[in-house]
Amino acid sequence: MPFLKVAPEKLSTAVVRQVEQLILRGILRPAERLPSERDLADKLGVSRPSLRDAIADLAERGLLVSRAGSGIFVADVLGSAFSPALVGLFATHDEAVFDYIGFRRDIEGLAAERAARFGTETDLKVIDTIFAKMEAAHQKRDPSDEAELDAQFHMAIIEASHNVIMLHMLRSMFDLLRQGVFYNRQMMFKNRMTRDQLLDQHRAINAAIQSRDAVAARAAVTAHMAYVEQAYHDQMRAEKNERVARQRLEHETGR
């Protein structure tokens, strides 16, 4: 018979497995500080020596990092999906921007569809709560706040899709977006008409997910990313026209 004896699991091994799962599922995030040793041991119901063994194991495998005087942190397990040289190319070639937008349209459309189908009630509440914050930030007219909440909203949908590969890949991609590698998101939120339309698009995405309409959720994301693509086209055209206008002004005043 193909059965093996079940070996008793060390407490430290059980702790390791739990922390691994939390990192894998994106619940513990890169650079996040763990509770103090005493608090964490109490939460896990294990002795502090067992906890230390688990932390040493996780640190040796590069999942946790100890900082003197600060505590234990989740390591930067994401890093970058691309080499610095390739990131530099992304930042200087518009082709990469439009391919990135197309990539987001396809993958995030799938994520929204999965979130509508497989997201838990808590997942949907998180998405709805972030959208409520977006509405509040919209009234304050702070483009930096809206841009950051925009990223949080999309990441919450990806997290609700419950696909760990998609989660970690897109979290890395969003880090590049936050750094302004692809385009300046804050510029899009400075125009009142654009801001209003972006909010309406996010409202449509949220409504579809909350009603668990997977088809509508994917369509809403597709429409949103098509708008982002067109807005970037318009921004590029406006910047080009401004450069031409300045050249003309310099030419006229330099005569």
Phi, psi and chi 1 to 4 in degrees:
 res  aa     phi    psi   chi1   chi2   chi3   chi4
   1 MET       -  139.1  -63.0  -66.9  -72.1      -
   2 PRO   -85.2   51.0   33.3  -36.1      -      -
   3 PHE  -114.7  144.1  -63.4  104.1      -      -
   4 LEU  -120.1  152.0  -60.3  174.1      -      -
   5 LYS   -64.3  139.9  -71.1 -175.7  177.7 -179.5
   6 VAL   -83.4  117.6  176.5      -      -      -
   7 ALA   -81.9  137.8      -      -      -      -
   8 PRO   -62.8  138.4   21.9  -32.2      -      -
   9 GLU   -93.2  131.4 -170.8  173.4   54.3      -
  10 LYS   -62.3  148.4  -69.8  171.9   54.8  179.1
  11 LEU   -60.4  -40.0  -74.9  177.4      -      -
  12 SER   -63.7  -34.8   61.0      -      -      -
  13 THR   -66.8  -38.6  -57.6      -      -      -
  14 ALA   -64.3  -38.3      -      -      -      -
  15 VAL   -64.8  -45.3  171.4      -      -      -
  16 VAL   -56.5  -46.8  166.9      -      -      -
  17 ARG   -62.3  -39.2  -71.9  166.9   60.7   85.8
  18 GLN   -67.5  -45.1 -174.5  172.7  156.1      -
  19 VAL   -64.4  -41.0  174.1      -      -      -
  20 GLU   -56.2  -45.1  -74.2  176.3  -20.3      -
  21 GLN   -63.9  -40.1  -74.0  -68.2  -38.0      -
  22 LEU   -65.5  -37.1  -68.5  173.0      -      -
  23 ILE   -71.7  -44.6  -66.6  174.1      -      -
  24 LEU   -59.0  -41.8 -179.2   65.3      -      -
  25 ARG   -82.3   -1.0  -67.0  168.7 -178.2  167.5
  26 GLY    80.7   10.5      -      -      -      -
  27 ILE   -75.9  -44.9  -62.4  171.1      -      -
  28 LEU   -91.0  123.7  -74.5  177.7      -      -
  29 ARG  -106.0  158.2  -56.4 -175.8  178.8 -167.5
  30 PRO   -53.5  136.2  -28.2   36.7      -      -
  31 ALA    74.3    3.5      -      -      -      -
  32 GLU   -75.6  135.9 -176.1  171.6  -14.5      -
  33 ARG   -85.6  133.0 -175.3 -179.7 -176.8  -85.0
  34 LEU   -78.5  157.3  -91.0   59.2      -      -
  35 PRO   -58.5  165.9  -21.9   32.6      -      -
  36 SER   -60.3  160.6   68.0      -      -      -
  37 GLU   -56.1  -43.5 -176.1 -179.0  -80.1      -
  38 ARG   -64.1  -48.3  176.9 -178.9  -63.3  174.8
  39 ASP   -63.3  -42.7  -71.0  -15.1      -      -
  40 LEU   -67.1  -39.2 -171.8   53.8      -      -
  41 ALA   -62.4  -40.6      -      -      -      -
  42 ASP   -64.9  -43.8  -73.1  -16.9      -      -
  43 LYS   -62.0  -37.6  -70.8  177.4 -175.7  -67.1
  44 LEU   -87.3  -15.3  -67.5  167.9      -      -
  45 GLY    70.1   36.7      -      -      -      -
  46 VAL  -127.9  165.9  -60.4      -      -      -
  47 SER   -74.4  159.4   67.3      -      -      -
  48 ARG   -67.6  -35.5  -66.4  171.9   73.8  173.0
  49 PRO   -61.5  -40.0  -28.4   37.7      -      -
  50 SER   -64.8  -39.6  -68.0      -      -      -
  51 LEU   -64.4  -41.7  177.0   60.7      -      -
  52 ARG   -62.2  -39.6  -68.7 -170.9 -165.2  111.7
  53 ASP   -61.2  -42.3  -73.1  -15.2      -      -
  54 ALA   -65.8  -43.5      -      -      -      -
  55 ILE   -64.8  -39.8  -71.0  174.2      -      -
  56 ALA   -62.8  -40.7      -      -      -      -
  57 ASP   -63.5  -46.6 -174.9   -1.7      -      -
  58 LEU   -66.5  -36.4  -69.1  161.7      -      -
  59 ALA   -68.4  -39.6      -      -      -      -
  60 GLU   -62.7  -31.7 -175.5  177.6  -10.7      -
  61 ARG   -91.9    7.0  -69.2 -168.5  -71.5  121.6
  62 GLY    81.0   16.6      -      -      -      -
  63 LEU   -94.8  -28.6  -67.3  173.7      -      -
  64 LEU  -124.9  156.2  -64.5 -179.8      -      -
  65 VAL  -138.8  138.0   59.3      -      -      -
  66 SER   -98.5  132.1  176.5      -      -      -
  67 ARG  -118.5  119.8  -62.7  176.6 -173.7  167.1
  68 ALA   -55.2  126.1      -      -      -      -
  69 GLY    79.5   -4.6      -      -      -      -
  70 SER  -116.5  -35.6  -61.4      -      -      -
  71 GLY   126.9 -162.5      -      -      -      -
  72 ILE  -105.5  132.6  -54.5  -64.0      -      -
  73 PHE  -126.3  153.7  -64.6   79.8      -      -
  74 VAL   -69.2  131.8  177.8      -      -      -
  75 ALA   -68.8  163.5      -      -      -      -
  76 ASP   -76.6   76.4 -176.0    9.8      -      -
  77 VAL   -74.1  -14.3  -67.7      -      -      -
  78 LEU   -78.6  -50.3  -70.4 -179.8      -      -
  79 GLY    59.3 -141.6      -      -      -      -
  80 SER  -127.7  141.7  175.1      -      -      -
  81 ALA   -74.3   -7.7      -      -      -      -
  82 PHE  -132.4  153.4  -48.1  101.0      -      -
  83 SER   -70.5  155.6   68.5      -      -      -
  84 PRO   -54.9  -36.6  -27.1   35.8      -      -
  85 ALA   -64.2  -40.9      -      -      -      -
  86 LEU   -70.7  -37.5 -167.3   53.6      -      -
  87 VAL   -59.6  -39.9  169.7      -      -      -
  88 GLY   -61.7  -38.4      -      -      -      -
  89 LEU   -66.3  -41.4  -74.2  177.5      -      -
  90 PHE   -55.6  -42.6  -72.5  161.3      -      -
  91 ALA   -70.7  -17.1      -      -      -      -
  92 THR  -118.4    4.8   54.4      -      -      -
  93 HIS  -130.5  120.6  -72.1   76.8      -      -
  94 ASP   -62.8  -27.4  -66.1  -31.6      -      -
  95 GLU   -56.0  -39.4  177.0 -176.5   -4.9      -
  96 ALA   -66.1  -35.9      -      -      -      -
  97 VAL   -61.6  -49.1  174.5      -      -      -
  98 PHE   -69.8  -33.2  -66.3  114.0      -      -
  99 ASP   -67.5  -36.9  -77.2  -11.0      -      -
 100 TYR   -64.5  -44.2  172.6   72.1      -      -
 101 ILE   -62.1  -42.0  -66.7  172.3      -      -
 102 GLY   -63.3  -39.5      -      -      -      -
 103 PHE   -63.0  -45.1  175.4   81.2      -      -
 104 ARG   -63.0  -40.6  -79.0 -170.7   59.2 -169.3
 105 ARG   -57.1  -46.4  179.6 -168.1   61.7 -128.5
 106 ASP   -71.2  -49.5  -64.3  -19.0      -      -
 107 ILE   -72.3  -42.5  -61.6  -60.4      -      -
 108 GLU   -72.6  -27.1  -69.1 -172.4   44.7      -
 109 GLY   -62.4  -43.8      -      -      -      -
 110 LEU   -64.5  -40.7  175.0   60.1      -      -
 111 ALA   -62.1  -42.8      -      -      -      -
 112 ALA   -64.6  -39.6      -      -      -      -
 113 GLU   -62.3  -44.3 -178.4  179.9  -39.8      -
 114 ARG   -67.8  -38.1  -72.1  179.7   56.1   89.2
 115 ALA   -61.9  -41.0      -      -      -      -
 116 ALA   -65.2  -33.5      -      -      -      -
 117 ARG   -87.6  -42.6  -73.2  179.4  174.9  161.1
 118 PHE  -112.8  -10.0  -53.3  125.0      -      -
 119 GLY   -63.3  141.9      -      -      -      -
 120 THR   -78.0  170.7   67.3      -      -      -
 121 GLU   -61.8  -35.3  -68.6  -56.1  -48.2      -
 122 THR   -67.2  -40.7  -59.9      -      -      -
 123 ASP   -55.6  -48.0  -73.3  -33.9      -      -
 124 LEU   -67.0  -33.8  -90.7   57.4      -      -
 125 LYS   -67.1  -38.5 -175.0  175.7 -179.1 -180.0
 126 VAL   -61.7  -46.1  168.9      -      -      -
 127 ILE   -60.3  -45.2  -65.3  168.2      -      -
 128 ASP   -65.8  -36.9 -165.2   48.1      -      -
 129 THR   -65.6  -42.1  -61.6      -      -      -
 130 ILE   -65.6  -39.3  -65.0  174.1      -      -
 131 PHE   -62.8  -38.5  177.5   69.9      -      -
 132 ALA   -61.0  -38.2      -      -      -      -
 133 LYS   -65.7  -35.6  -68.9 -179.9 -179.3  179.9
 134 MET   -63.3  -41.3  -66.1  177.0   73.9      -
 135 GLU   -63.3  -41.4  -70.4 -174.2  -53.0      -
 136 ALA   -66.0  -42.6      -      -      -      -
 137 ALA   -64.9  -32.9      -      -      -      -
 138 HIS   -60.7  -37.7 -171.9   74.3      -      -
 139 GLN   -70.4  -28.2  -62.1  -57.2  -41.4      -
 140 LYS   -80.4  -16.7  -64.5  178.2 -177.7  178.0
 141 ARG    58.9   46.2  -58.3 -178.7 -179.1 -179.7
 142 ASP  -109.7  103.3 -174.0  -22.9      -      -
 143 PRO   -61.1  -31.2   20.3  -32.0      -      -
 144 SER   -68.3  -41.2   60.7      -      -      -
 145 ASP   -64.7  -44.3  -78.9   -7.9      -      -
 146 GLU   -64.6  -39.2  -78.0 -163.5   89.4      -
 147 ALA   -64.6  -41.2      -      -      -      -
 148 GLU   -68.7  -42.0  178.4   55.7   32.5      -
 149 LEU   -66.5  -31.4  -73.9  166.6      -      -
 150 ASP   -59.3  -45.9  169.2   78.1      -      -
 151 ALA   -64.7  -42.0      -      -      -      -
 152 GLN   -63.0  -39.6  -68.5 -179.8   22.6      -
 153 PHE   -61.9  -47.7  178.8   78.5      -      -
 154 HIS   -67.6  -36.8  -73.6  -80.2      -      -
 155 MET   -69.1  -33.8  -80.3  -52.8  -51.1      -
 156 ALA   -64.1  -36.5      -      -      -      -
 157 ILE   -66.9  -42.9  -66.8  171.5      -      -
 158 ILE   -62.8  -41.5  -67.7  161.7      -      -
 159 GLU   -62.9  -36.7  -71.0  167.7   -5.1      -
 160 ALA   -73.4  -10.7      -      -      -      -
 161 SER   -75.5  -18.8   72.9      -      -      -
 162 HIS    56.5   49.0  -67.9  -76.3      -      -
 163 ASN  -129.8  107.1 -177.0  -55.2      -      -
 164 VAL   -67.7  -30.0  -64.7      -      -      -
 165 ILE   -67.6  -47.2  -57.0  -59.3      -      -
 166 MET   -59.6  -41.7 -175.4 -175.1  -61.8      -
 167 LEU   -60.0  -52.9  168.1   63.2      -      -
 168 HIS   -72.0  -34.4  -70.6  -73.7      -      -
 169 MET   -64.6  -47.9  178.8  175.3   64.8      -
 170 LEU   -75.9  -26.5  -73.1  179.9      -      -
 171 ARG   -64.5  -39.3 -172.4  170.5  -79.9  172.8
 172 SER   -64.3  -41.7  177.6      -      -      -
 173 MET   -64.8  -38.2  -63.5  -72.0  -76.4      -
 174 PHE   -70.0  -29.1  -95.5   89.8      -      -
 175 ASP   -61.8  -40.4  -78.4  -14.3      -      -
 176 LEU   -65.2  -37.6  -66.7 -178.5      -      -
 177 LEU   -65.5  -41.4 -175.1   62.1      -      -
 178 ARG   -62.6  -33.0  -78.0 -169.9  174.0  102.7
 179 GLN   -76.8   -4.6  -64.6  166.6   24.5      -
 180 GLY    78.3   21.2      -      -      -      -
 181 VAL   -66.5  -40.4  168.6      -      -      -
 182 PHE   -90.4  -51.9  -67.7  105.2      -      -
 183 TYR  -164.3  163.9   55.9   89.5      -      -
 184 ASN   -85.3  101.4 -173.0  -15.5      -      -
 185 ARG   -64.8  -32.7  -70.4  180.0  -54.0  131.4
 186 GLN   -62.4  -30.1  -68.2 -170.9   22.7      -
 187 MET   -60.3  -35.8  -70.3  -63.9  -64.9      -
 188 MET   -67.8  -27.0  -63.2 -176.0   63.1      -
 189 PHE   -92.1    1.2  -72.4   94.3      -      -
 190 LYS   -84.2  -23.4  -72.0 -175.6  177.0  179.9
 191 ASN   -87.8  125.3 -178.5  -73.6      -      -
 192 ARG   -60.9  -45.2  178.7   55.3 -167.5 -118.5
 193 MET   -64.0  -41.4 -176.3  177.4  -64.7      -
 194 THR   -63.9  -43.5  -59.1      -      -      -
 195 ARG   -60.3  -42.8  -70.3  172.2   64.3 -118.4
 196 ASP   -62.6  -42.8  -71.0  -15.6      -      -
 197 GLN   -69.5  -38.6  -67.8 -177.8    9.6      -
 198 LEU   -62.5  -40.9  -72.6  171.0      -      -
 199 LEU   -63.9  -42.4 -174.4   66.0      -      -
 200 ASP   -61.4  -38.9  -73.2  -16.7      -      -
 201 GLN   -66.1  -42.1  -69.0  159.5   19.1      -
 202 HIS   -66.4  -34.5  -72.5  109.7      -      -
 203 ARG   -63.0  -40.7 -178.5  178.2  -68.5  109.8
 204 ALA   -66.3  -40.4      -      -      -      -
 205 ILE   -63.0  -47.9  -64.8  169.3      -      -
 206 ASN   -61.4  -44.7 -175.9   50.2      -      -
 207 ALA   -61.4  -41.3      -      -      -      -
 208 ALA   -65.6  -42.0      -      -      -      -
 209 ILE   -67.5  -43.0  -68.1  174.2      -      -
 210 GLN   -62.3  -33.2  -61.8  -58.9  -34.0      -
 211 SER   -87.4    1.0   62.3      -      -      -
 212 ARG    57.8   39.2  -65.5 -166.1  177.0  -82.1
 213 ASP   -97.0   92.8 -171.8  -24.4      -      -
 214 ALA   -62.5  -40.4      -      -      -      -
 215 VAL   -65.3  -45.0  174.4      -      -      -
 216 ALA   -66.9  -35.4      -      -      -      -
 217 ALA   -63.5  -45.5      -      -      -      -
 218 ARG   -65.4  -41.5 -174.4  164.5 -164.6  160.4
 219 ALA   -64.2  -37.5      -      -      -      -
 220 ALA   -66.5  -39.7      -      -      -      -
 221 VAL   -66.0  -41.9  169.2      -      -      -
 222 THR   -60.2  -45.1  -62.0      -      -      -
 223 ALA   -64.4  -39.5      -      -      -      -
 224 HIS   -63.2  -46.3  168.7   57.7      -      -
 225 MET   -70.2  -30.0  -64.7  -48.9  -58.0      -
 226 ALA   -64.3  -38.4      -      -      -      -
 227 TYR   -66.7  -42.7  178.9   83.2      -      -
 228 VAL   -59.5  -42.6  169.6      -      -      -
 229 GLU   -61.6  -45.2 -177.9  175.2   23.3      -
 230 GLN   -66.8  -38.4 -175.2   58.2   52.3      -
 231 ALA   -63.2  -37.4      -      -      -      -
 232 TYR   -69.0  -39.9 -175.4   70.3      -      -
 233 HIS   -55.3  -48.0  -93.4  -62.8      -      -
 234 ASP   -63.7  -39.2  -66.0  -16.6      -      -
 235 GLN   -64.1  -42.9 -179.8 -178.3  -34.3      -
 236 MET   -61.2  -43.1  -72.4  174.4   55.7      -
 237 ARG   -64.0  -42.2 -173.6 -178.9  -57.2  111.7
 238 ALA   -64.1  -41.1      -      -      -      -
 239 GLU   -65.9  -38.6  -70.1  173.5   -6.3      -
 240 LYS   -65.1  -43.5  179.3  179.8  178.4 -178.9
 241 ASN   -63.0  -37.0  -69.7  -16.0      -      -
 242 GLU   -66.7  -39.3  176.7   62.3   19.1      -
 243 ARG   -63.6  -41.9  -73.1 -165.2  -61.6  -90.0
 244 VAL   -64.1  -43.0  171.0      -      -      -
 245 ALA   -62.1  -39.1      -      -      -      -
 246 ARG   -67.4  -38.2  -73.0  178.7  179.5  175.0
 247 GLN   -62.9  -41.0  -72.7  174.7  -25.2      -
 248 ARG   -64.2  -43.1  -73.7  174.4  179.3  163.7
 249 LEU   -62.6  -43.1  178.9   60.7      -      -
 250 GLU   -63.1  -39.0  -70.3  173.3    1.8      -
 251 HIS   -65.7  -42.9  178.8   67.9      -      -
 252 GLU   -69.2  -42.6  -68.1  -63.0  -31.7      -
 253 THR   -76.7  -17.2   55.4      -      -      -
 254 GLY   -88.8   -4.0      -      -      -      -
 255 ARG   -66.7      -  -76.9 -176.9  175.7 -179.2
